[in-house]
């Protein structure tokens, strides 16, 4: 989601889900590894896999990795509905 025109927090949100704690951790690990290959490290990581929500802050890009029930509860896509959707993969 491109949030640059509606927020000062970041330019983009990436929102995804993992079906289990193991899958959420695998997504986190893969993002860390791929970004590290490009010389990028997160400014901050918040949350953990047992909570069902991990937030990875890369400055202009914030990545949210959710368990499905937590994603449904917080409905970030609805909260940020004025943002421009760039890509949706299901």
N, C-alpha and C positions, 0 to 999 in steps of 0.2 A: 504494500500500500504506500502510495506517495502521500505523505502527510505534510510536506514542506510548506504548502500554502495555508495550512490551518493550525500549525503547531511550531513552537520554538524548540521542542524537545529533541527532534531529529528530523531527518528528511524522509526516512523510510521505516516502516514496520514490516517485518517478516513474521508471519504467524503460521505455525504449523502444529501438528499433533502427533503424539506417539501413543500407541495403544497399551503400553506397559511401561513400568519404571525402566526396565532394561532397554526398551526401544527409545525412550526419552533420553536416557544417558548416551546411547549410541549416536543419536542425532547431535547432542551437545558435543560429544567427542569428535565427531566428524567435522562439525563447523569449526571447532578449535583448531583441528589439524589443517584443514584447508585454508583457513585464514592465516595461520602461522606460516604456511608455505608462501603466502603472499606478503609476509612481513608484518602482519596485523595481529595485534593482541587486544582482547577486550579491555575496555576501560574499567568494567565492573561486571560481575556475574551475581545475580540475585536469585534466591530460591534454590530448590533442589528437587531431585527426581521424586522423592516420597511425597512432596507437597503437591505435585502435579503441575507445577509451573516453574520453568526456568527462564529467566530473562538475561540475555547477553547484550550488553551495551557496547557497541563499536562506534559510538559518537553519532555520526550521521545516520547509522543503521542500528536499529534495535530489533533483536530477534526474540520472539516469544515462542517457547516450546511448551505445549500444554498436554495434559491428559484430556481426553474427550469431554469428561464431565466437568472439569474445571473450565475448559474453553467455553462450554455451553453456559456455565454459570456467569462468567464475566462478560461474554459477548463483546469482545473488543471490536470486532468488525461492525457491530451495530453502534457501539459507542463512537467509533471513528467513521461513521457512514458518509461523512462529507469528504473523506479522503478519496483519492483516485486509485482505483484498483488496477494494478499493473498486470499481475498474473494470478490466476486461480487454477490450482491443480487439485483434482479430487481423486 
